């Protein structure tokens, strides 16, 4: 496993549309509750035409099988093997989905995976616990914060090891969400661009 410790902020937004692989679709996969307007996922969607959000039946009452089916539809509708950009609960979703699907993603960026054993883990998401601890069948990057109330850094690192993912520690930015003060999170865009550049 390759690990990085980086700053969460950079001064230049990295574009995702100037390479020959730029036609790859990007499926945005928020966690429970969806991602509000201040969330970096929503900000990215607003400026990147290749990004589209998967659409489960309920954001607030997540059902694992429904979310797996929704993600499977989104991947199946992509023009080629898409990039997945998952946050929080949907990091666990991606691991569950990958063990069941007949589709394939090109790669995945998995941000702030929550620990189901944490007291902060929402009880309505109990069905997402115990994600498969097997290597994902596509390149992946786990990004974590050192003070995430939903999961310790050690938990995120352990999931990265299980899933065969690269690992990035961005420092103390909470749950890496709309309350983390990241704005458009240019460093996250840079990490996604770097992941995509390796998919050739």
VEXSE-66031 format. One line per 5 residues: their letters; for each residue x, y, z of N, C-alpha, C. Coordinates in pm, 1 decimal, always signed. Example, Ala and Ser with C-alpha at 12.3 -4.5 7.8 and 13.67 -1.06 7.14 Angstrom:
<segus>
as = +1319.0/-569.0/+780.0/+1230.0/-450.0/+780.0/+1320.0/-330.0/+780.0  +1285.0/-225.0/+708.0/+1367.0/-106.0/+714.0/+1290.0/+3.0/+787.0
</segus>
This chain:
<segus>
xxxxx = +84.1/-118.8/+0.0/+0.0/+0.0/+0.0/+87.9/+124.1/+0.0  +57.2/+218.0/-87.4/+127.8/+345.1/-92.2/+50.9/+445.5/-7.9  +118.5/+514.9/+83.1/+54.2/+612.4/+170.0/+109.5/+751.5/+143.8  +24.0/+852.0/+158.4/+62.1/+991.4/+142.6/+10.7/+1070.3/+262.2  +84.5/+1172.0/+300.7/+35.0/+1272.4/+394.2/+48.2/+1405.1/+322.0
xxxxx = -64.9/+1471.3/+296.6/-62.4/+1591.3/+213.8/-146.3/+1700.4/+277.3  -126.7/+1822.3/+227.2/-213.7/+1933.1/+265.6/-345.4/+1919.3/+191.6  -454.3/+1955.2/+258.2/-585.3/+1948.7/+193.6/-609.5/+2066.7/+101.3  -524.5/+2165.9/+102.1/-546.2/+2285.3/+22.8/-430.0/+2307.6/-73.5  -462.8/+2339.6/-197.8/-365.2/+2386.6/-294.4/-424.0/+2511.7/-357.8
xxxxx = -344.1/+2588.2/-426.9/-392.1/+2717.1/-475.7/-451.0/+2710.2/-614.9  -430.2/+2600.6/-688.1/-476.8/+2595.5/-825.9/-571.7/+2479.1/-845.3  -688.2/+2505.2/-902.7/-782.8/+2399.4/-932.3/-731.4/+2319.4/-1051.0  -729.4/+2189.4/-1037.9/-676.9/+2103.3/-1144.1/-790.1/+2061.0/-1235.2  -784.7/+2094.9/-1364.0/-892.3/+2057.0/-1455.3/-892.1/+1907.5/-1481.1
xxxxx = -1009.9/+1853.8/-1514.9/-1021.6/+1711.2/-1541.1/-1054.4/+1684.3/-1687.8  -1029.8/+1779.7/-1775.5/-1076.3/+1760.4/-1911.2/-973.7/+1784.3/-2018.8  -844.4/+1768.4/-1991.6/-745.7/+1803.6/-2093.4/-652.6/+1688.0/-2127.4  -702.2/+1563.5/-2106.3/-620.0/+1447.9/-2141.7/-701.1/+1357.2/-2232.4  -634.3/+1264.5/-2298.7/-705.6/+1180.4/-2394.5/-807.2/+1090.1/-2326.2
xxxxx = -789.1/+1058.3/-2195.2/-884.4/+975.0/-2124.5/-996.7/+1056.6/-2062.9  -1008.2/+1185.6/-2100.4/-1102.2/+1275.1/-2034.7/-1247.9/+1241.9/-2064.5  -1277.6/+1151.9/-2157.5/-1415.2/+1117.3/-2185.4/-1470.0/+1015.0/-2087.1  -1389.0/+967.2/-1994.4/-1436.6/+871.3/-1895.6/-1543.1/+936.8/-1807.3  -1656.5/+870.6/-1790.5/-1759.9/+923.2/-1702.3/-1714.4/+916.0/-1557.0
xxxxx = -1774.0/+1001.3/-1474.2/-1744.9/+1003.6/-1331.1/-1877.2/+994.1/-1256.6  -1893.3/+889.4/-1176.7/-2014.0/+870.1/-1098.5/-1988.2/+921.1/-956.5  -2066.8/+1018.5/-913.6/-2055.3/+1077.2/-780.7/-2148.8/+1001.1/-686.2  -2093.8/+956.6/-572.4/-2168.8/+868.6/-482.5/-2165.2/+927.0/-341.8  -2259.7/+1015.1/-309.0/-2263.3/+1071.9/-174.2/-2300.0/+966.5/-69.5
xxxxx = -2278.2/+1003.2/+57.2/-2318.6/+916.9/+165.7/-2460.3/+947.5/+211.6  -2494.0/+900.4/+329.7/-2628.0/+917.8/+383.6/-2664.6/+1066.5/+388.3  -2787.9/+1096.4/+349.0/-2832.5/+1234.5/+344.9/-2800.3/+1306.1/+216.0  -2720.9/+1244.6/+129.6/-2675.9/+1313.0/+8.7/-2571.8/+1417.4/+43.8  -2524.8/+1490.0/-52.0/-2426.7/+1596.5/-29.6/-2490.5/+1730.6/-61.5
xxxxx = -2493.9/+1819.5/+36.6/-2556.8/+1950.2/+17.4/-2476.4/+2042.0/-72.1  -2526.6/+2162.8/-90.7/-2465.7/+2257.3/-185.1/-2322.9/+2294.9/-145.7  -2292.3/+2294.5/-16.9/-2158.7/+2334.1/+27.6/-2057.2/+2221.1/+17.6  -2104.2/+2101.9/-9.1/-2016.4/+1984.5/-14.2/-1933.3/+1986.7/-141.7  -1809.3/+1944.2/-131.3/-1721.8/+1945.2/-248.6/-1776.1/+1858.3/-362.9
xxxxx = -1847.3/+1749.3/-331.4/-1903.7/+1668.3/-439.7/-2002.1/+1749.5/-522.5  -2088.8/+1823.4/-455.8/-2186.0/+1905.8/-527.6/-2117.9/+2017.7/-605.1  -2016.1/+2077.7/-546.8/-1941.5/+2183.3/-615.8/-1874.2/+2129.0/-740.6  -1816.8/+2010.0/-730.4/-1752.5/+1950.2/-847.5/-1855.1/+1921.6/-957.0  -1968.2/+1864.9/-919.3/-2072.7/+1834.2/-1017.8/-2115.3/+1958.8/-1095.0
xxxxx = -2119.3/+2071.8/-1025.1/-2166.6/+2195.2/-1087.4/-2073.1/+2246.2/-1196.4  -1948.0/+2202.4/-1194.0/-1850.0/+2254.2/-1289.7/-1791.7/+2147.1/-1381.6  -1826.9/+2021.0/-1361.3/-1768.7/+1912.6/-1440.1/-1879.8/+1834.1/-1510.4  -1897.6/+1854.7/-1640.9/-2007.1/+1789.5/-1713.1/-2001.0/+1637.0/-1710.6  -1883.9/+1580.4/-1691.9/-1872.7/+1433.7/-1691.6/-1927.8/+1370.7/-1564.6
xxxxx = -1951.4/+1450.0/-1463.1/-1995.5/+1395.7/-1334.9/-2146.8/+1386.8/-1328.2  -2195.7/+1274.7/-1276.9/-2338.7/+1259.2/-1251.9/-2355.9/+1175.8/-1125.8  -2459.0/+1206.8/-1052.4/-2483.1/+1147.1/-920.9/-2570.3/+1022.3/-932.8  -2534.0/+918.1/-859.4/-2622.6/+802.2/-855.8/-2747.8/+838.9/-776.0  -2855.5/+761.8/-792.6/-2985.2/+805.0/-739.6/-3056.3/+690.6/-667.8
xxxxx = -3021.7/+667.2/-542.5/-3094.1/+564.7/-465.6/-3235.8/+610.2/-432.7  -3317.9/+518.1/-386.5/-3456.8/+551.6/-355.3/-3467.4/+650.5/-239.5  -3377.7/+638.8/-141.4/-3380.7/+728.7/-26.4/-3239.8/+761.7/+17.8  -3212.7/+890.6/+37.8/-3084.0/+933.0/+91.8/-3080.5/+917.8/+243.1  -3195.8/+928.3/+307.7/-3200.3/+932.6/+453.5/-3226.3/+797.5/+519.2
xxxxx = -3282.5/+704.6/+443.7/-3306.6/+569.1/+493.4/-3237.1/+471.8/+398.5  -3105.1/+465.7/+405.9/-3030.5/+386.7/+308.1/-3055.0/+236.6/+323.1  -3081.9/+173.5/+212.6/-3097.4/+28.2/+206.2/-2986.3/-25.9/+117.9  -2909.2/-117.8/+169.9/-2790.0/-162.1/+98.3/-2822.8/-216.5/-40.2  -2922.2/-302.7/-50.1/-2951.5/-361.3/-180.9/-2999.3/-256.2/-279.9
xxxxx = -3080.1/-162.3/-232.4/-3125.8/-54.3/-319.5/-3009.0/+31.2/-366.4  -2917.0/+62.5/-274.9/-2802.6/+144.9/-312.5/-2710.1/+69.4/-407.8  -2693.3/-60.2/-387.6/-2612.4/-140.1/-480.2/-2675.8/-138.0/-618.9  -2807.1/-156.2/-625.6/-2875.4/-155.7/-755.2/-2863.5/-19.6/-823.4  -2874.1/+87.0/-745.5/-2862.7/+220.7/-802.5/-2723.1/+246.1/-857.3
xxxxx = -2622.5/+206.5/-782.6/-2485.1/+223.6/-830.7/-2460.7/+137.6/-953.5  -2515.6/+17.2/-953.9/-2497.5/-71.6/-1068.1/-2559.6/-10.7/-1193.7  -2675.9/+50.9/-1179.0/-2738.6/+117.6/-1293.7/-2651.8/+232.2/-1344.3  -2601.0/+311.9/-1251.8/-2520.0/+426.8/-1292.1/-2393.9/+383.0/-1365.0  -2329.7/+278.3/-1314.7/-2208.2/+228.1/-1381.3/-2244.8/+166.6/-1516.0
xxxxx = -2353.8/+91.2/-1520.2/-2395.0/+27.0/-1644.7/-2433.2/+124.9/-1753.0  -2477.9/+243.9/-1714.8/-2517.1/+345.7/-1812.1/-2399.7/+429.7/-1861.0  -2282.7/+407.0/-1805.2/-2165.3/+484.4/-1843.6/-2113.2/+438.6/-1979.4  -2048.1/+529.6/-2048.4/-1998.2/+499.6/-2182.1/-1879.9/+404.4/-2179.5  -1805.0/+407.4/-2071.7/-1692.3/+315.6/-2052.5/-1678.5/+295.4/-1902.1
xxxxx = -1576.7/+225.6/-1859.0/-1559.5/+200.8/-1716.3/-1538.4/+334.6/-1644.7  -1633.2/+377.0/-1561.3/-1626.6/+511.6/-1504.2/-1537.1/+518.4/-1381.3  -1503.3/+640.6/-1345.8/-1443.1/+667.9/-1216.1/-1554.7/+683.0/-1114.2  -1533.3/+632.1/-994.4/-1628.4/+647.9/-885.1/-1569.8/+745.2/-783.9  -1651.7/+838.8/-737.9/-1608.7/+934.4/-635.3/-1706.4/+920.8/-518.7
xxxxx = -1665.1/+844.3/-417.9/-1753.0/+809.8/-306.6/-1713.5/+884.8/-180.2  -1814.3/+920.9/-102.1/-1790.2/+984.6/+26.6/-1863.0/+908.1/+136.7  -1796.4/+893.7/+250.4/-1854.9/+843.4/+373.6/-1916.5/+704.3/+354.3  -2044.9/+688.9/+385.0/-2109.6/+558.1/+378.7/-2089.9/+490.8/+244.2  -2082.0/+569.6/+138.9/-2070.7/+510.4/+5.4/-1933.6/+450.0/-22.9
xxxxx = -1835.6/+477.1/+62.2/-1710.1/+402.8/+50.9/-1736.2/+255.5/+81.7  -1816.1/+231.7/+185.6/-1853.9/+93.8/+219.1/-1941.6/+34.9/+109.1  -2029.9/+118.6/+54.1/-2114.1/+73.6/-56.5/-2031.1/+21.9/-172.7  -1927.7/+95.7/-210.2/-1845.4/+55.0/-324.2/-1784.6/-83.2/-301.5  -1740.0/-110.1/-179.6/-1682.4/-241.8/-149.8/-1787.8/-351.7/-161.0
xxxxx = -1907.3/-325.7/-108.9/-2016.4/-423.5/-122.5/-2051.5/-444.6/-269.4  -2068.3/-332.9/-342.0/-2106.3/-340.7/-483.2/-2004.4/-418.2/-564.8  -1876.6/-391.8/-542.2/-1771.4/-454.9/-621.3/-1770.2/-606.2/-604.9  -1817.7/-654.3/-490.3/-1818.0/-799.5/-466.1/-1936.1/-869.2/-532.3  -2033.7/-790.1/-583.3/-2154.8/-849.2/-638.9/-2176.1/-820.2/-786.7
xxxxx = -2124.2/-711.7/-835.9/-2159.5/-663.8/-968.5/-2093.7/-743.9/-1080.6  -2156.2/-736.8/-1197.3/-2093.9/-788.2/-1319.1/-2032.3/-675.3/-1399.8  -2055.7/-550.8/-1355.0/-1994.2/-434.2/-1418.3/-1857.8/-407.8/-1353.8  -1785.7/-315.7/-1413.5/-1653.7/-283.0/-1361.1/-1632.8/-131.8/-1366.9  -1574.1/-78.5/-1263.0/-1534.4/+61.8/-1261.8/-1390.9/+73.8/-1311.3
xxxxx = -1356.4/+193.5/-1359.5/-1218.1/+217.4/-1399.5/-1129.6/+242.0/-1279.4  -1185.9/+303.9/-1176.2/-1110.4/+335.2/-1055.1/-1204.6/+402.2/-956.5  -1158.3/+420.3/-832.7/-1244.3/+479.9/-730.6/-1163.2/+564.4/-634.3  -1218.0/+682.1/-602.5/-1166.0/+765.7/-495.2/-1264.4/+755.7/-380.0  -1216.7/+708.0/-265.5/-1301.3/+674.8/-151.2/-1264.7/+766.5/-35.4
xxxxx = -1351.5/+860.9/-6.2/-1318.7/+968.5/+87.0/-1393.8/+951.1/+219.8  -1319.0/+947.6/+329.1/-1373.9/+944.3/+465.6/-1460.3/+822.0/+493.3  -1405.9/+700.9/+477.3/-1486.5/+582.7/+509.3/-1520.9/+578.9/+658.3  -1647.6/+560.9/+693.5/-1688.0/+560.0/+834.0/-1669.7/+421.2/+896.2  -1643.6/+420.0/+1025.2/-1628.3/+295.1/+1099.0/-1764.5/+253.3/+1154.0
xxxxx = -1820.8/+141.1/+1108.3/-1951.8/+98.6/+1159.2/-1953.0/+72.6/+1309.3  -1836.2/+55.9/+1370.1/-1830.4/+33.9/+1514.7/-1828.4/+165.4/+1592.2  -1817.1/+276.0/+1522.6/-1813.7/+406.1/+1587.9/-1950.5/+442.3/+1645.2  -1950.3/+510.3/+1759.2/-2076.3/+555.3/+1818.1/-2148.4/+654.6/+1728.1  -2074.8/+720.2/+1638.7/-2135.3/+819.2/+1549.6/-2199.5/+755.4/+1426.5
xxxxx = -2175.2/+627.4/+1403.3/-2228.1/+562.1/+1282.8/-2380.5/+557.6/+1291.3  -2450.5/+603.8/+1187.4/-2596.9/+610.4/+1193.1/-2660.2/+471.9/+1197.8  -2748.6/+446.5/+1292.3/-2808.7/+313.1/+1303.8/-2888.5/+272.2/+1181.2  -2944.8/+368.6/+1108.8/-3021.3/+335.6/+988.7/-2933.7/+281.5/+876.4  -2802.0/+291.5/+892.5/-2709.7/+240.6/+790.6/-2643.9/+109.5/+833.8
xxxxx = -2702.3/+42.5/+932.5/-2640.9/-78.5/+987.3/-2617.9/-186.4/+881.4  -2701.1/-188.4/+779.6/-2686.2/-289.3/+675.0/-2559.5/-275.8/+592.9  -2492.0/-160.9/+603.8/-2369.7/-137.8/+526.7/-2244.9/-183.9/+602.3  -2262.0/-226.9/+727.5/-2147.6/-270.3/+807.4/-2084.1/-395.2/+746.4  -1964.0/-424.6/+793.4/-1889.5/-543.0/+748.1/-1869.9/-547.0/+596.9
xxxxx = -1813.3/-442.5/+538.2/-1785.1/-446.8/+394.1/-1680.8/-554.1/+365.5  -1685.4/-612.8/+247.7/-1586.5/-715.7/+213.5/-1444.0/-664.6/+229.9  -1360.1/-746.3/+291.7/-1219.8/-708.5/+314.7/-1132.5/-771.7/+208.1  -1169.3/-751.1/+83.2/-1097.2/-808.8/-29.8/-1053.1/-697.7/-124.0  -948.1/-725.1/-198.5/-893.7/-625.7/-290.5/-996.8/-586.1/-395.3
xxxxx = -1016.7/-457.9/-413.2/-1108.1/-410.1/-515.4/-1052.9/-443.4/-654.1  -1140.2/-475.2/-749.6/-1092.8/-515.8/-883.0/-1061.3/-398.6/-975.3  -1026.4/-283.9/-916.7/-989.0/-166.1/-994.3/-902.1/-77.7/-904.9  -821.7/+9.1/-962.4/-736.2/+98.0/-881.8/-820.9/+187.7/-792.4  -770.2/+215.5/-674.1/-848.2/+297.0/-581.7/-756.9/+374.7/-488.5
xxxxx = -813.6/+481.3/-433.8/-744.2/+568.9/-341.3/-837.3/+599.6/-225.4  -793.5/+571.3/-103.2/-868.0/+607.7/+16.7/-808.2/+736.9/+72.3  -894.0/+835.5/+97.2/-850.9/+962.5/+154.5/-918.1/+978.7/+290.4  -839.0/+1014.3/+392.0/-892.1/+1023.1/+527.4/-839.1/+1146.0/+599.3  -912.2/+1183.8/+703.7/-876.6/+1296.3/+790.1/-833.2/+1242.8/+926.3
xxxxx = -743.5/+1313.7/+989.6/-690.4/+1267.1/+1117.5/-784.1/+1291.4/+1234.9  -892.9/+1368.3/+1214.0/-987.1/+1391.6/+1323.3/-1131.0/+1369.5/+1278.8  -1152.8/+1268.0/+1200.8/-1286.4/+1234.8/+1151.1/-1369.2/+1175.2/+1265.2  -1481.4/+1235.7/+1303.1/-1561.1/+1181.9/+1413.3/-1629.5/+1049.8/+1379.6  -1634.3/+1014.4/+1251.5/-1700.7/+891.0/+1210.9/-1604.4/+773.0/+1194.5
xxxxx = -1475.2/+796.8/+1210.4/-1380.8/+686.9/+1196.9/-1238.3/+732.6/+1215.6  -1164.3/+657.5/+1294.8/-1024.4/+691.8/+1320.3/-940.5/+671.7/+1195.4  -828.1/+740.8/+1193.0/-735.7/+728.1/+1080.9/-691.5/+582.7/+1063.7  -672.4/+513.4/+1174.2/-629.5/+373.4/+1168.0/-733.4/+287.0/+1097.5  -861.3/+318.4/+1118.7/-965.7/+241.4/+1050.3/-958.4/+262.4/+899.5
xxxxx = -946.2/+387.2/+857.9/-938.3/+416.4/+714.5/-815.2/+350.7/+652.7  -705.0/+353.0/+725.4/-583.2/+290.5/+673.9/-601.4/+139.0/+660.3  -670.0/+78.3/+757.5/-694.2/-65.7/+751.5/-782.6/-101.8/+632.5  -884.7/-18.0/+605.3/-969.3/-45.1/+488.5/-887.8/-31.4/+359.8  -800.5/+66.9/+354.3/-715.6/+81.7/+235.2/-630.2/-43.2/+214.5
xxxxx = -577.5/-97.7/+322.0/-498.1/-220.7/+310.9/-584.4/-335.8/+262.3  -705.7/-350.1/+318.3/-796.2/-457.3/+276.9/-830.4/-446.7/+128.9  -856.5/-324.2/+84.1/-906.3/-303.7/-51.5/-794.9/-287.0/-154.6  -670.3/-293.2/-111.4/-559.1/-276.2/-204.8/-549.1/-134.6/-257.5  -591.4/-37.7/-176.6/-596.5/+102.2/-219.5/-471.3/+177.7/-177.7
xxxxx = -439.2/+281.8/-252.7/-344.9/+380.2/-203.0/-413.8/+455.5/-89.7  -333.5/+518.5/-4.7/-390.1/+585.4/+112.7/-333.4/+725.6/+124.6  -422.8/+821.6/+151.8/-381.8/+960.5/+166.4/-440.7/+1018.5/+294.4  -355.1/+1070.9/+381.2/-394.1/+1139.4/+503.8/-383.1/+1289.0/+477.0  -496.5/+1362.0/+484.5/-492.4/+1505.4/+452.2/-484.9/+1593.8/+576.0
xxxxx = -470.2/+1533.3/+693.8/-463.8/+1613.4/+815.2/-600.7/+1629.3/+879.1  -615.9/+1729.5/+962.9/-736.2/+1746.1/+1044.4/-844.2/+1825.2/+971.7  -932.6/+1755.7/+903.3/-1042.5/+1818.9/+830.4/-1174.9/+1748.7/+856.1  -1192.6/+1698.7/+977.6/-1320.1/+1640.0/+1014.4/-1362.5/+1528.9/+921.2  -1489.6/+1531.3/+881.5/-1543.8/+1424.4/+795.8/-1526.9/+1456.6/+646.7
xxxxx = -1443.7/+1552.8/+616.0/-1414.1/+1591.1/+476.2/-1545.2/+1616.3/+401.6  -1625.8/+1703.9/+458.3/-1756.8/+1731.4/+399.7/-1781.2/+1881.0/+389.8  -1905.9/+1920.6/+379.2/-1936.9/+2061.6/+362.5/-1904.5/+2147.0/+482.9  -1881.4/+2083.5/+597.9/-1846.8/+2157.5/+719.7/-1696.8/+2164.6/+743.9  -1617.8/+2113.4/+651.8/-1472.7/+2104.5/+672.3/-1396.1/+2227.0/+624.6
xxxxx = -1466.8/+2324.1/+564.7/-1400.8/+2445.7/+517.7/-1312.4/+2425.5/+396.1  -1344.9/+2325.7/+315.7/-1261.3/+2292.8/+199.9/-1302.0/+2366.6/+73.4  -1422.6/+2424.9/+70.1/-1468.4/+2490.2/-51.7/-1475.5/+2390.8/-166.2  -1412.2/+2424.2/-278.0/-1409.1/+2334.6/-394.1/-1309.0/+2220.3/-377.6  -1233.6/+2222.2/-270.4/-1133.3/+2120.7/-239.5/-1042.2/+2091.2/-360.5
xxxxx = -963.0/+2189.0/-401.3/-874.3/+2169.2/-516.4/-778.4/+2051.9/-499.9  -730.9/+2026.6/-377.5/-639.2/+1914.3/-359.1/-707.6/+1781.8/-386.9  -838.1/+1773.8/-357.7/-913.1/+1653.7/-391.8/-926.4/+1636.8/-541.9  -950.2/+1749.0/-610.6/-954.8/+1743.5/-757.7/-821.9/+1697.5/-813.7  -714.2/+1744.9/-753.1/-581.6/+1703.4/-799.0/-559.8/+1554.2/-777.8
xxxxx = -606.6/+1503.4/-663.6/-592.1/+1360.6/-636.1/-673.3/+1277.8/-735.4  -793.3/+1325.1/-767.7/-875.8/+1254.0/-865.5/-812.7/+1257.2/-1004.1  -759.7/+1373.2/-1042.7/-692.7/+1385.6/-1172.3/-571.8/+1293.0/-1180.5  -497.3/+1282.6/-1070.1/-380.3/+1196.0/-1069.2/-420.8/+1048.7/-1079.1  -530.3/+1012.3/-1010.8/-580.3/+875.1/-1021.7/-621.9/+844.9/-1163.6
xxxxx = -695.6/+937.4/-1224.8/-742.1/+916.3/-1362.0/-624.7/+904.2/-1459.3  -520.5/+982.5/-1437.1/-404.1/+979.6/-1526.3/-335.4/+843.0/-1524.4  -351.3/+769.0/-1415.6/-289.1/+635.9/-1406.7/-373.6/+527.8/-1472.9  -492.9/+561.5/-1516.7/-583.1/+464.3/-1577.2/-573.6/+470.9/-1727.7  -477.2/+407.6/-1782.3/-459.4/+412.9/-1927.8/-457.0/+273.6/-1986.1
</segus>
